[in-house]
Amino acid sequence: MTIDSPNDIEGLKRIGYVVARTIEEMKKHAKPGMTTRELDAIGDSVLSKYGATAAPRKLYRFPGATCISLNREVAHGIPGKRKLKGGDLINIDVSAELDGYYADTGHSFQIPPYEERIVKLCDYTHRTMMQVISQLRAGVKLNLVGKIIQAEARKGGYRVIQNLCSHGIGRALHEEPDQILPVFDPTDRRVLKEGQVLTIEPFLSTGANFAVEQADGWTLSVPDQSYAAQHEHTIIITKKEPIIVTTTAAGF
């Protein structure tokens, strides 16, 4: 969507706060011995508390309120009976709707005990996301997103999961601009416009270039023994630095 009024900004900030708060609570409660279904129930409870609706369940009949991916899973992991273990790499992705506005956020982290290479992967992926966001302005070519992700991954010694993309969002979970590639595409001549709303979500890996759909029809995993991390913010494009809406800093 493109912002039409201050009400749009406030609406996006409200749902952005809710999904960010949901991830905060889920991360705080993620402990060894807990099932991913129990962790998902915590997320579902936070969304309900604020009157928000889980987007994957509402739009796609996803069997959970949130996506919880473990270890070799990259995205869209289904909450279930699996129990968290110490040392697990976990990704939580939360998208939801409130009052007609959508926001989407994701966070990868390791459950203690920590392993340096996993922590480094998660931290570096977050820095990559923030590096992309800091460079986006109205008038900038959209393919700058992929250019920066690709360059940062190479600099850090990582690879890019190329078949998972950023996307437009706002009045729906997926909108134009769609297929914002995580690698540089010189043929993409689209230009960012003031007020556009989109996600930035790099997926970096220690080996794989692509994620593969599993037999459950949802989960995407690496096809080898590498690890992958993702971080995601929903942002509003301005003439200066973008507004990050998926944060609890402002409070609601």
C-alpha positions, 0 to 999 in steps of 0.5 A: 500500500501507499500511505494516504494519511496520518491515520494509515501511519498510526494504524500500521504502527499499532499492528507493527507494535502488536507483532513485535510484542508477540515475538518479544513474549515468545522469545522470552518464554522459549525454553528447552522442553516446551513444544512449538505448539505451546510456544505458538499458543503464547503468540496467539494469546498476545495477538488476541489480547490486542484484538489482532488476527493471525494472518497465516491462519486467516488468509491461508488456513495455516495450522498455527498462529505463527510460523516457528522454524527449527534448525535446518528449517528456514521458514513456515515451520508448523507449530506442533509436538516437537520440543525445544532443546538447548542449542536449537536455532529458532526462527519466529515469524509473526504476521497479523491484521488489526483494523484493516492493516497488516504487519510482518516481522521475523526474528532468528535466535539460539536457545542457550547454550550458545554456539558462536557460529550460530549467534554470529549468523543471527547477529550478522543477518540482523545487521544486514537487514538494518544496513538495507533499511538505512539505505532506502529512500523515495527515488531509490531503485528497488533492486538496491535491496538485493544488491546490499543483501548480496554484498553484505552476505559475501562480505560476511562469508555467508550465502543468500537464500534466493527463493525467499523474498521481501514484499509489499504489505499494508492493506493485505499481507502480500501486495505490490511491490512483490518479489523484491529479490534478495540478490541484485537484478539489473533488469528490475527498474522499479523505483521506491515511492514515498509512502510505500509499505514493504518488508525487508527480510534477508535470509542468510545461510552458512551454505545453502542458496535455496530452501526446499518445500517439505512434505507437509506443504508448508515448511521450507528447509535447507537441503544440506546441513547448513543453517539459515537465519532471517530477520524482518521488519515492516517499513514505510518509505519516506524521503529520508530514512524509512519508518520501522513500524515493527517495534515496541519502542513507541508503545501502545 
